Amino acid sequence: MQKLNYDSRFIESSKIESINAEPVPINIDYHIHPVEYKTKVTFKDRIQTSIFSTSELIILSLMTIFLSILGLILGGKL
C-alpha cells in the first residue's frame, strides 16, 4: 500500500489536477528495490480556474472606459 506524503484534509480537491506516485529505486546490498514512492501533486493554474484571463479583463475594462466616455459625449455631459 502506498502512503502519500501530504495530508489531503488541507488541500481542496478542486485545486488538484493530478496525483502521481512513481517508484524510486533504492540500492540495498547491491540489489535495487523500489521501496520508496515519489509523489508528484500537480495543482491547477489559477488562470485556468478563473472565468476571464488577464488580457480579457484588460480589454473589457478599456472597452468599459471607452463606452462610458462615449456615452458622456453623446449625452452632452462632457
Secondary structure, DSSP 4 states (H G I P E B T S, - for coil): ----SS-GGGS-GGGEEEEEEEEEEEEETTEEEEEEEEEEEEEPPHHHHSSS-HHHHHHHHHHHHHHHHHHHHHTT--
